[in-house]
Amino acid sequence: MKWQTIAKATAVTVTTGVLLAGCGKSKSASSDNAGNTTSSMAQSQVLNWSENGQDITTLDSSLATDVISSTMISNSEEGLYRIGAHNKILPGIATKTVVSEDKKTYTFTLRQNAKWSNGDPVTAQDFVYSWRRTVNPKTASQYAYIYSGIKNADQISAGKMNPDTLGIKADGKYKLTVTLSKPMEYFKLLMGFDVFFPQDQKVVQEYGKDYGTTSSKMVYDGPFKMTGWKGTNSTWALVRNDHYWDKKHVYLQRINDQDVKSTTTGFNLFQSGKLDMAVLSGQQVKNEKNNSKLVIRKTSRLNYLEFNQKKVPALANTKLRQAMSLTLDRKELVNNVLGDGSVVPHGFVTNGLATDPTTGKDFATENAVAQSTAYDNAKAKKLWAEGLKEVGKKSLTLTLTHDDTDQMKALSEYVQGQLTKELPGLKITSIELPYKNRLARETAGNFELVISAWQADFSDPISDLGIMTTDNSYNFGKWTNSAYDADVKTANNTTNQTTRWNAMSDAEKTIGTEEGDAPLSQNVIAQMLNPKLKGLVYNTAGLDYDFKSAYMAK
């Protein structure tokens, strides 16, 4: 799912959440469309939630790039499909889908009872407008690249064709036809991703450049409406949307949310009953390891060290990047520094994301590149010396940018300490920033080294591998490799399963050998989960949490 700027490329991190149920008299309910049994519900359907040092950046689905913004959008808006537990495709605005024999034309029948929170009907034209707006170069959407494969999308994004030529059209108010330039086996998964959600044209045009900058300058077609977010504050709420077509299965009346940067503060708030969930890290997780409420779930989020080769030409030297990667002991990092359940990644594609259809094996495990996460100080020093000689330098002074959360402080201190201790002549200055600011700097290319993060948008290796191609808008460090680009292009354009997976395998091995970015850790969500809170859908790829079917039991 979306970019997080914690550690960009080959590592995933683990976060921990604590959930507590509210008290009160119970009431009965039926099962919902996700298959959850909804009996013995608490009378008070209010959830007090928290985010770990993450601020919302925008509610505009064309412009959102980070996890928290995407999660809020995905719980307050809805597209053709919803993606449920285990990446199961569930009905959204679409009630029926017909796919052509060549798998290049999708015809969607839309439900006629879907409405925006202002009472406007959700129509096929809302999808047409939104998609054209997103791929229009004037919008400057960083996610326009993900439309590749839809007819004329690439040419439109490159400014070579009019947005009106995009392969999407409305056949009346409630029928939508999408034409692809090539078959895409993961196309339906994409339709549950927020960048493909509809937009109410009159609302977008009414607010202009302010659209999505606050919760009031928006309209919502999902299970909840956002309220209380003014663009810069760290508290907001999701309230039940009474215009939502499936409102009878939305049990929570309200979700109070807030950004809590310190895990100590969050855990204290949880213990005092002011939060139903709190992110834990390090020693907190160890302390609670025997607590029955602690639940650890794998995610598709990878933390990685990103090298800005454009800003620091010396970092284009492969040996220097490899040397820095080899000084990092990932086992020490995840076990003793983070200590929150994070695991050592196998490569740029996260563990458990996708299974090779030809072998039945996990893609990341099957294509692991030992060098990508190896720890070898002797080899690192040798490569460092050779690299400095090749770029004509005797030393290197760099900055390391990172978020101001407890977890990222610990991660950055370890990275900085290891690099400067083991590599002669290397000096590093730490730049600690709030999440939004770090995100903005990384997007602008205003960094030298940055700890970033990426979470897959859908359960396919191409969601990870695609962002590191030369021209991708998320390749902030400007790493480039022609063989890698060719392999990703092959994977995107072939209909042969074996050819496609072989190409992605080759791409994974290339980036792991060249160290386009150094993997650090693969995140896990370690949460204290009260057994009374049931029905919360967690997705490995896509949403962090789907609150629609969450409810608190008696």
C-alpha positions as a printed NumPy array, in Angstrom:
array([[  0.   ,   0.   ,   0.   ],
       [  1.179,   3.499,   0.153],
       [  4.563,   4.986,   0.653],
       [  5.583,   5.749,   4.198],
       [  9.056,   7.255,   4.176],
       [ 10.492,   5.359,   7.04 ],
       [ 12.973,   3.276,   5.214],
       [ 12.563,   2.975,   1.57 ],
       [ 13.309,  -0.213,  -0.188],
       [ 14.287,  -3.423,   1.293],
       [ 12.931,  -3.64 ,   4.766],
       [  9.67 ,  -3.872,   6.581],
       [  9.   ,  -2.761,  10.127],
       [  6.699,  -3.95 ,  12.834],
       [  4.295,  -1.86 ,  14.8  ],
       [  2.232,  -2.874,  17.766],
       [ -1.319,  -1.908,  18.514],
       [ -3.475,  -2.405,  21.553],
       [ -7.23 ,  -2.671,  21.268],
       [ -9.727,  -2.526,  24.111],
       [-13.461,  -2.888,  23.922],
       [-15.914,  -0.464,  25.375],
       [-18.307,  -1.504,  28.067],
       [-22.064,  -1.277,  28.119],
       [-25.252,  -3.208,  27.52 ],
       [-25.234,  -5.541,  24.586],
       [-27.494,  -5.626,  21.561],
       [-27.92 ,  -8.243,  18.896],
       [-27.097,  -7.988,  15.22 ],
       [-26.897, -10.2  ,  12.148],
       [-23.813, -11.196,  10.168],
       [-22.304,  -8.672,   7.77 ],
       [-21.237,  -9.042,   4.141],
       [-17.676,  -9.881,   5.183],
       [-18.921, -12.947,   7.065],
       [-18.551, -11.555,  10.601],
       [-21.037, -12.734,  13.217],
       [-22.318,  -9.664,  14.969],
       [-23.966, -10.879,  18.135],
       [-23.539,  -9.484,  21.658],
       [-22.55 ,  -6.018,  20.543],
       [-21.768,  -3.312,  23.081],
       [-24.258,  -0.494,  23.329],
       [-21.523,   2.103,  22.924],
       [-20.056,   1.729,  19.434],
       [-17.209,   4.241,  19.822],
       [-13.581,   3.326,  19.147],
       [-10.615,   5.368,  20.391],
       [ -7.75 ,   4.82 ,  17.955],
       [ -4.231,   6.154,  17.477],
       [ -1.628,   6.545,  14.739],
       [  2.082,   6.156,  15.406],
       [  3.578,   9.516,  14.507],
       [  1.707,   9.739,  11.227],
       [ -0.212,  12.831,  10.179],
       [ -2.749,  12.941,   7.387],
       [ -1.315,  14.761,   4.367],
       [ -4.44 ,  14.926,   2.163],
       [ -7.881,  13.392,   1.638],
       [ -7.649,  13.827,  -2.137],
       [ -7.409,  10.276,  -3.53 ],
       [ -5.539,  11.589,  -6.586],
       [ -2.762,  13.043,  -4.429],
       [ -2.475,  10.784,  -1.362],
       [  0.813,   8.881,  -1.136],
       [  1.139,   7.833,   2.512],
       [ -0.355,   5.049,   4.594],
       [ -2.403,   7.085,   7.048],
       [ -4.035,   9.275,   4.381],
       [ -4.838,   6.18 ,   2.344],
       [ -6.308,   4.402,   5.366],
       [ -8.579,   7.354,   6.167],
       [ -9.658,   7.672,   2.522],
       [-10.322,   3.942,   2.254],
       [-12.587,   4.015,   5.298],
       [-14.518,   7.122,   4.258],
       [-14.738,   6.511,   0.516],
       [-15.393,   3.518,  -1.686],
       [-14.547,   2.307,  -5.181],
       [-15.808,  -0.488,  -7.399],
       [-14.645,  -3.128,  -4.916],
       [-13.601,  -3.377,  -1.307],
       [-10.647,  -5.582,  -0.368],
       [-11.35 ,  -7.677,   2.716],
       [ -9.37 , -10.091,   4.861],
       [ -6.796, -12.149,   2.951],
       [ -7.238,  -9.768,   0.002],
       [-10.72 , -11.106,  -0.704],
       [-12.572,  -8.982,  -3.255],
       [-15.904,  -7.766,  -1.857],
       [-18.69 ,  -5.761,  -3.544],
       [-18.33 ,  -2.003,  -3.443],
       [-20.074,   0.337,  -5.847],
       [-20.022,  -2.398,  -8.489],
       [-22.708,  -5.104,  -8.219],
       [-21.732,  -7.046, -11.351],
       [-18.626,  -7.354, -13.529],
       [-18.414,  -8.803, -17.033],
       [-14.948,  -9.506, -18.464],
       [-14.355,  -9.948, -22.188],
       [-12.801, -13.132, -23.538],
       [ -9.482, -11.377, -24.22 ],
       [ -9.541,  -9.954, -20.653],
       [ -9.081,  -6.41 , -21.939],
       [-12.596,  -5.04 , -21.42 ],
       [-14.357,  -4.849, -18.049],
       [-17.993,  -3.799, -17.857],
       [-19.207,  -2.843, -14.379],
       [-22.829,  -2.492, -13.339],
       [-23.051,   0.038, -10.514],
       [-25.492,  -0.028,  -7.637],
       [-28.178,   2.621,  -7.897],
       [-28.484,   3.244,  -4.165],
       [-24.922,   4.523,  -3.665],
       [-24.756,   8.158,  -2.603],
       [-22.235,  10.766,  -1.575],
       [-22.539,  12.244,   1.903],
       [-24.115,  15.368,   0.381],
       [-26.909,  13.235,  -1.106],
       [-25.602,  13.199,  -4.694],
       [-25.832,   9.808,  -6.434],
       [-22.559,   8.005,  -7.152],
       [-22.517,   7.478, -10.918],
       [-20.295,   6.046, -13.622],
       [-19.307,   9.588, -14.588],
       [-17.802,  10.079, -11.114],
       [-15.31 ,   7.322, -11.916],
       [-14.602,   8.727, -15.372],
       [-13.926,  12.189, -13.955],
       [-11.717,  10.898, -11.125],
       [ -9.581,   8.646, -13.323],
       [ -9.066,  11.305, -15.975],
       [ -8.157,  13.836, -13.295],
       [ -5.611,  11.481, -11.731],
       [ -3.741,  10.665, -14.966],
       [ -3.823,  14.287, -16.147],
       [ -0.239,  15.627, -15.805],
       [ -1.667,  18.909, -14.466],
       [ -2.836,  17.064, -11.339],
       [  0.729,  15.818, -10.695],
       [ -0.422,  12.59 ,  -9.082],
       [  2.512,  10.443,  -7.98 ],
       [  0.265,   7.437,  -8.434],
       [ -0.568,   8.107, -12.083],
       [  1.952,   5.402, -12.996],
       [ -0.286,   2.712, -11.503],
       [ -2.83 ,   3.36 , -14.286],
       [ -0.348,   1.877, -16.759],
       [ -2.12 ,  -0.919, -18.615],
       [ -5.351,   1.032, -18.972],
       [ -5.753,   2.185, -22.571],
       [ -3.758,   5.373, -23.323],
       [ -2.827,   5.955, -19.645],
       [  0.926,   6.078, -20.259],
       [  0.615,   8.488, -23.17 ],
       [ -1.726,  10.74 , -21.184],
       [  0.591,  10.811, -18.156],
       [  3.452,  11.731, -20.493],
       [  1.433,  14.663, -21.862],
       [  1.137,  13.099, -25.32 ],
       [ -2.622,  12.473, -25.346],
       [ -5.748,  14.133, -24.004],
       [ -7.122,  12.724, -20.676],
       [-10.468,  12.25 , -22.446],
       [ -8.907,   9.374, -24.42 ],
       [ -8.345,   7.251, -21.287],
       [ -9.873,   3.775, -21.584],
       [-12.895,   4.448, -19.401],
       [-16.395,   5.535, -20.35 ],
       [-19.815,   5.876, -18.777],
       [-22.666,   4.083, -20.544],
       [-25.461,   5.908, -18.792],
       [-25.461,   6.602, -15.068],
       [-24.855,   3.108, -13.792],
       [-22.744,   1.236, -16.323],
       [-18.986,   1.711, -16.587],
       [-16.698,   0.251, -19.238],
       [-12.92 ,   0.066, -18.787],
       [-10.641,  -0.874, -21.69 ],
       [ -7.123,  -2.148, -21.063],
       [ -4.17 ,  -2.028, -23.43 ],
       [ -3.141,  -5.457, -22.133],
       [ -4.566,  -8.083, -19.768],
       [ -3.729,  -7.4  , -16.108],
       [ -4.131, -10.34 , -13.753],
       [ -4.208,  -8.062, -10.705],
       [ -6.672,  -5.554, -12.21 ],
       [ -9.512,  -6.388,  -9.801],
       [ -7.202,  -5.883,  -6.82 ],
       [ -6.351,  -2.432,  -8.167],
       [-10.038,  -1.511,  -8.178],
       [-10.074,  -1.692,  -4.372],
       [ -7.193,   0.794,  -4.128],
       [ -8.118,   4.386,  -3.28 ],
       [ -6.414,   6.023,  -6.266],
       [ -9.17 ,   4.411,  -8.398],
       [-12.042,   5.708,  -6.256],
       [-14.679,   8.043,  -7.775],
       [-14.852,  11.787,  -7.165],
       [-17.843,  14.12 ,  -7.161],
       [-16.874,  16.58 ,  -9.897],
       [-18.952,  19.494,  -8.632],
       [-17.349,  19.218,  -5.179],
       [-13.807,  19.01 ,  -6.552],
       [-14.429,  22.056,  -8.725],
       [-16.156,  23.947,  -5.907],
       [-13.116,  23.683,  -3.602],
       [-10.455,  23.792,  -6.312],
       [ -6.912,  23.598,  -4.912],
       [ -8.358,  23.309,  -1.387],
       [-10.168,  20.062,  -2.174],
       [ -9.128,  17.396,   0.326],
       [ -7.038,  19.771,   2.451],
       [ -9.514,  19.551,   5.359],
       [-12.262,  17.124,   6.272],
       [-14.949,  19.738,   5.576],
       [-13.751,  20.374,   2.016],
       [-14.65 ,  16.882,   0.953],
       [-17.583,  14.602,   0.251],
       [-17.692,  10.906,   1.11 ],
       [-19.291,   7.787,  -0.412],
       [-17.904,   5.269,   2.086],
       [-19.002,   3.866,   5.461],
       [-17.661,   6.854,   7.416],
       [-17.275,  10.599,   7.055],
       [-14.187,  12.418,   8.243],
       [-14.668,  15.247,  10.7  ],
       [-12.436,  17.53 ,  12.75 ],
       [ -9.353,  17.427,  10.524],
       [ -8.335,  20.994,   9.687],
       [ -5.25 ,  20.152,   7.675],
       [ -2.572,  20.431,  10.353],
       [ -4.053,  19.124,  13.606],
       [ -3.284,  15.701,  15.028],
       [ -6.805,  14.695,  16.11 ],
       [ -9.848,  13.864,  13.998],
       [-12.77 ,  11.456,  13.848],
       [-14.557,   9.084,  11.502],
       [-18.337,   9.175,  11.999],
       [-20.951,   6.872,  10.543],
       [-22.118,   7.984,   7.088],
       [-25.908,   7.709,   6.997],
       [-25.886,   8.058,   3.194],
       [-23.739,   4.939,   2.766],
       [-25.515,   2.209,   0.786],
       [-24.578,  -0.519,   3.296],
       [-24.974,   1.505,   6.472],
       [-26.849,  -1.313,   8.232],
       [-23.555,  -3.22 ,   8.385],
       [-21.537,  -0.308,   9.733],
       [-21.691,  -0.905,  13.465],
       [-19.279,   1.684,  14.798],
       [-20.88 ,   5.069,  15.292],
       [-17.614,   6.921,  15.711],
       [-13.846,   6.403,  15.64 ],
       [-11.844,   9.015,  17.529],
       [ -8.356,   9.078,  16.067],
       [ -5.161,  10.885,  17.003],
       [ -1.495,  10.982,  16.118],
       [  0.612,   9.812,  19.076],
       [  4.339,  10.125,  18.353],
       [  5.625,   8.472,  21.514],
       [  4.867,   4.798,  22.128],
       [  5.276,   5.45 ,  25.841],
       [  2.562,   8.103,  25.727],
       [  0.333,   5.858,  23.666],
       [  0.689,   2.883,  25.99 ],
       [ -0.024,   5.074,  29.028],
       [ -3.181,   6.366,  27.359],
       [ -4.207,   2.811,  26.626],
       [ -3.612,   1.659,  30.182],
       [ -5.661,   4.573,  31.504],
       [ -8.566,   3.647,  29.224],
       [ -8.269,   6.672,  26.96 ],
       [ -7.196,   4.628,  23.943],
       [ -8.474,   1.313,  22.622],
       [ -5.297,   0.807,  20.608],
       [ -1.719,   1.905,  21.07 ],
       [  1.363,   1.19 ,  19.027],
       [  4.145,  -0.516,  20.989],
       [  7.837,  -0.796,  20.244],
       [ 11.037,  -2.325,  21.574],
       [ 11.011,  -3.204,  25.252],
       [  7.25 ,  -2.658,  25.496],
       [  6.662,  -5.587,  23.159],
       [  9.074,  -7.771,  25.137],
       [  7.334,  -6.805,  28.362],
       [  3.931,  -7.776,  26.959],
       [  5.005, -10.917,  25.091],
       [  3.028, -13.189,  27.417],
       [ -0.031, -10.983,  27.475],
       [ -2.957, -12.751,  25.804],
       [ -4.003,  -9.441,  24.266],
       [ -0.806,  -9.101,  22.259],
       [ -1.332, -10.022,  18.614],
       [  1.44 ,  -9.856,  16.019],
       [  0.472,  -9.719,  12.355],
       [  2.705,  -9.614,   9.327],
       [  2.45 ,  -6.664,   6.991],
       [  3.742,  -5.94 ,   3.519],
       [  5.594,  -2.85 ,   4.74 ],
       [  9.313,  -2.649,   4.147],
       [ 11.767,  -0.21 ,   5.749],
       [ 14.808,   0.64 ,   3.69 ],
       [ 17.731,   3.011,   3.435],
       [ 17.41 ,   5.197,   0.359],
       [ 20.469,   6.676,  -1.343],
       [ 20.032,   9.916,  -3.298],
       [ 22.295,   9.367,  -6.277],
       [ 21.253,  12.617,  -7.952],
       [ 22.056,  14.858,  -4.999],
       [ 25.221,  12.932,  -4.046],
       [ 26.865,  11.603,  -7.25 ],
       [ 29.255,   9.424,  -5.218],
       [ 26.271,   7.298,  -4.141],
       [ 25.872,   6.152,  -7.744],
       [ 28.921,   3.989,  -7.042],
       [ 27.631,   0.459,  -6.458],
       [ 30.499,  -0.479,  -4.12 ],
       [ 29.789,   2.395,  -1.747],
       [ 26.125,   1.437,  -1.489],
       [ 26.98 ,  -2.22 ,  -1.014],
       [ 29.505,  -1.346,   1.683],
       [ 26.932,   0.63 ,   3.661],
       [ 24.444,  -2.206,   3.397],
       [ 26.98 ,  -4.815,   4.535],
       [ 27.719,  -2.923,   7.778],
       [ 24.126,  -3.385,   8.967],
       [ 23.347,  -6.457,  11.054],
       [ 19.619,  -6.877,  10.377],
       [ 19.223,  -9.622,  12.984],
       [ 20.66 ,  -7.316,  15.626],
       [ 18.44 ,  -4.528,  14.323],
       [ 15.132,  -6.391,  14.471],
       [ 15.827,  -8.407,  17.625],
       [ 17.64 ,  -5.968,  19.897],
       [ 17.194,  -2.458,  18.503],
       [ 13.578,  -2.547,  17.33 ],
       [ 12.553,  -5.608,  19.33 ],
       [  8.955,  -5.202,  18.225],
       [  8.441,  -8.312,  16.124],
       [  9.92 ,  -6.924,  12.919],
       [ 11.709,  -9.496,  10.785],
       [ 14.677,  -9.535,   8.438],
       [ 13.385,  -9.239,   4.855],
       [ 14.568, -11.515,   2.064],
       [ 14.714,  -8.683,  -0.455],
       [ 12.734,  -5.779,  -1.846],
       [  9.534,  -7.831,  -2.162],
       [  8.183,  -8.544,   1.305],
       [  7.756, -11.993,   2.806],
       [  4.289, -13.493,   2.424],
       [  3.039, -10.971,  -0.125],
       [  2.544, -13.305,  -3.085],
       [  2.851, -16.958,  -4.061],
       [  4.442, -18.08 ,  -7.319],
       [  1.575, -19.754,  -9.226],
       [  3.969, -22.148, -10.969],
       [  5.744, -23.415,  -7.83 ],
       [  3.38 , -22.578,  -4.959],
       [  6.276, -20.987,  -3.049],
       [  6.451, -17.551,  -1.455],
       [  7.995, -15.162,  -3.972],
       [ 10.287, -13.449,  -1.463],
       [ 11.604, -16.715,  -0.036],
       [ 12.058, -18.321,  -3.432],
       [ 13.988, -15.339,  -4.794],
       [ 15.971, -14.347,  -1.714],
       [ 19.255, -12.557,  -2.428],
       [ 21.657, -13.286,   0.426],
       [ 23.81 , -10.224,  -0.302],
       [ 20.797,  -7.946,   0.012],
       [ 20.653,  -8.398,   3.79 ],
       [ 24.112,  -9.865,   4.53 ],
       [ 26.324,  -8.59 ,   7.369],
       [ 30.059,  -8.621,   6.559],
       [ 32.226,  -5.825,   7.958],
       [ 35.462,  -7.063,   6.371],
       [ 33.932,  -7.083,   2.9  ],
       [ 32.25 ,  -3.747,   3.615],
       [ 35.575,  -2.066,   4.435],
       [ 37.16 ,  -3.486,   1.283],
       [ 34.328,  -2.291,  -0.953],
       [ 34.279,   1.093,   0.809],
       [ 37.954,   1.688,   0.144],
       [ 37.599,   0.62 ,  -3.481],
       [ 34.499,   2.756,  -3.944],
       [ 36.104,   5.9  ,  -2.498],
       [ 39.084,   5.423,  -4.795],
       [ 36.813,   5.027,  -7.826],
       [ 34.973,   8.299,  -7.09 ],
       [ 38.181,  10.129,  -6.215],
       [ 37.424,  10.77 ,  -2.551],
       [ 39.088,   9.976,   0.762],
       [ 36.019,  10.631,   2.896],
       [ 32.305,  11.254,   2.63 ],
       [ 30.005,  13.456,   4.71 ],
       [ 26.274,  12.751,   4.497],
       [ 22.97 ,  13.56 ,   6.194],
       [ 20.47 ,  10.914,   7.309],
       [ 16.842,  12.067,   7.332],
       [ 14.229,  10.209,   9.376],
       [ 10.901,  10.554,  11.193],
       [ 10.665,  11.773,  14.781],
       [  8.847,   8.695,  16.132],
       [ 10.413,   6.468,  18.795],
       [ 10.807,   3.589,  16.371],
       [ 12.458,   5.657,  13.651],
       [ 14.764,   7.349,  16.153],
       [ 15.993,   3.926,  17.287],
       [ 16.364,   2.712,  13.714],
       [ 18.248,   5.811,  12.575],
       [ 20.578,   5.778,  15.59 ],
       [ 21.532,   2.205,  14.794],
       [ 22.101,   2.9  ,  11.089],
       [ 24.111,   6.054,  11.776],
       [ 26.179,   4.353,  14.482],
       [ 27.019,   1.302,  12.387],
       [ 27.918,   3.219,   9.249],
       [ 30.211,   5.735,  10.942],
       [ 31.823,   3.116,  13.199],
       [ 32.655,   0.619,  10.472],
       [ 33.401,   2.767,   7.41 ],
       [ 36.545,   4.954,   7.674],
       [ 36.093,   8.538,   6.585],
       [ 32.297,   8.481,   6.699],
       [ 30.542,  11.174,   8.726],
       [ 26.766,  11.346,   9.088],
       [ 24.554,  14.076,  10.526],
       [ 21.052,  13.118,  11.624],
       [ 18.059,  15.189,  10.475],
       [ 14.946,  14.387,  12.525],
       [ 11.632,  15.636,  11.131],
       [  7.892,  15.202,  11.675],
       [  6.396,  12.662,   9.294],
       [  4.822,  15.239,   6.957],
       [  8.034,  17.227,   6.638],
       [ 10.181,  14.185,   5.979],
       [  7.68 ,  13.03 ,   3.372],
       [  7.787,  16.414,   1.647],
       [ 11.583,  16.486,   1.602],
       [ 11.831,  12.984,   0.228],
       [  9.287,  13.719,  -2.499],
       [ 11.25 ,  16.824,  -3.495],
       [ 14.523,  14.879,  -3.548],
       [ 15.859,  17.048,  -0.725],
       [ 17.831,  14.373,   1.133],
       [ 21.095,  12.445,   0.946],
       [ 20.226,   9.325,   2.924],
       [ 16.697,   8.74 ,   4.194],
       [ 15.009,   5.969,   6.127],
       [ 11.889,   5.292,   4.1  ],
       [  9.178,   2.667,   3.861],
       [  6.947,   1.17 ,   1.222],
       [  3.853,  -0.952,   1.651],
       [  2.478,  -2.916,  -1.286],
       [ -0.715,  -1.537,  -2.792],
       [ -1.936,  -4.986,  -3.813],
       [ -0.774,  -8.567,  -3.345],
       [  1.553,  -8.925,  -6.318],
       [  5.372,  -8.526,  -6.445],
       [  5.074,  -5.882,  -9.161],
       [  3.56 ,  -3.5  ,  -6.589],
       [  6.96 ,  -3.451,  -4.859],
       [  9.283,  -3.89 ,  -7.827],
       [  7.538,  -1.324, -10.016],
       [  8.49 ,   1.683,  -7.894],
       [ 12.216,   1.24 ,  -8.486],
       [ 12.195,   1.581, -12.265],
       [ 14.152,   4.543, -13.621],
       [ 11.198,   6.816, -14.364],
       [  8.892,   5.86 , -11.504],
       [  7.736,   8.83 ,  -9.429],
       [  8.569,   6.964,  -6.184],
       [ 12.185,   6.303,  -7.165],
       [ 13.38 ,   9.326,  -5.19 ],
       [ 17.012,   8.205,  -5.034],
       [ 17.171,   7.959,  -8.863],
       [ 18.692,   4.471,  -8.933],
       [ 18.714,   3.183, -12.508],
       [ 19.45 ,  -0.169, -14.101],
       [ 18.49 ,  -0.992, -17.693],
       [ 18.218,  -4.75 , -17.078],
       [ 15.921,  -4.126, -14.116],
       [ 13.727,  -1.79 , -16.163],
       [ 13.525,  -4.364, -18.954],
       [ 12.473,  -7.133, -16.554],
       [  9.727,  -5.016, -14.987],
       [  8.525,  -4.04 , -18.458],
       [  8.387,  -7.713, -19.457],
       [  6.424,  -8.577, -16.313],
       [  3.969,  -5.788, -17.073],
       [  3.424,  -6.728, -20.698],
       [  3.357, -10.528, -20.893],
       [  0.305, -12.741, -20.472],
       [  2.438, -15.832, -19.874],
       [  2.573, -16.643, -16.161],
       [  5.957, -18.365, -16.273],
       [  7.556, -15.557, -18.278],
       [  6.06 , -12.946, -15.96 ],
       [  7.271, -14.527, -12.727],
       [ 10.692, -15.269, -14.155],
       [ 11.048, -11.602, -15.121],
       [ 10.061, -10.453, -11.631],
       [ 12.506, -12.977, -10.159],
       [ 15.319, -11.528, -12.266],
       [ 14.346,  -8.001, -11.217],
       [ 14.435,  -8.948,  -7.532],
       [ 17.889, -10.451,  -7.925],
       [ 19.178,  -7.386,  -9.766],
       [ 18.112,  -4.877,  -7.13 ],
       [ 19.319,  -7.172,  -4.339],
       [ 22.764,  -7.491,  -5.9  ],
       [ 23.171,  -3.848,  -6.889],
       [ 21.702,  -2.416,  -3.666],
       [ 19.443,   0.103,  -5.335],
       [ 18.328,   0.744,  -1.761],
       [ 19.396,  -1.192,   1.326],
       [ 16.682,  -3.29 ,   3.012],
       [ 16.438,  -2.838,   6.765],
       [ 13.454,  -4.596,   8.289],
       [ 10.004,  -5.957,   7.463],
       [  7.282,  -4.583,   9.673],
       [  4.882,  -6.522,  11.791],
       [  1.881,  -5.086,  13.556],
       [  2.19 ,  -6.157,  17.166],
       [ -0.952,  -5.111,  18.921],
       [ -2.569,  -5.603,  22.251],
       [ -5.96 ,  -6.77 ,  21.084],
       [ -8.796,  -7.086,  23.555],
       [-10.789, -10.228,  22.724],
       [-13.949,  -8.143,  22.985],
       [-13.048,  -6.177,  19.882],
       [-14.026,  -8.369,  16.953],
       [-14.482,  -8.095,  13.227],
       [-11.581,  -5.774,  12.535],
       [-10.332,  -6.566,   9.032],
       [ -6.583,  -6.333,   8.592],
       [ -5.031,  -6.619,   5.138],
       [ -1.489,  -7.649,   4.329],
       [ -1.554,  -5.465,   1.25 ],
       [ -3.766,  -2.435,   1.003],
       [ -5.507,  -1.047,   4.039],
       [ -3.905,  -1.206,   7.437],
       [ -7.361,  -1.497,   8.951],
       [-10.815,  -1.72 ,   7.474],
       [-13.103,  -0.297,  10.129],
       [-16.315,  -0.989,   8.246],
       [-16.854,  -4.388,   9.831],
       [-15.243,  -3.608,  13.179],
       [-17.411,  -3.687,  16.258],
       [-17.023,  -3.999,  19.981],
       [-18.635,  -6.989,  21.617],
       [-20.167,  -7.203,  25.047]])
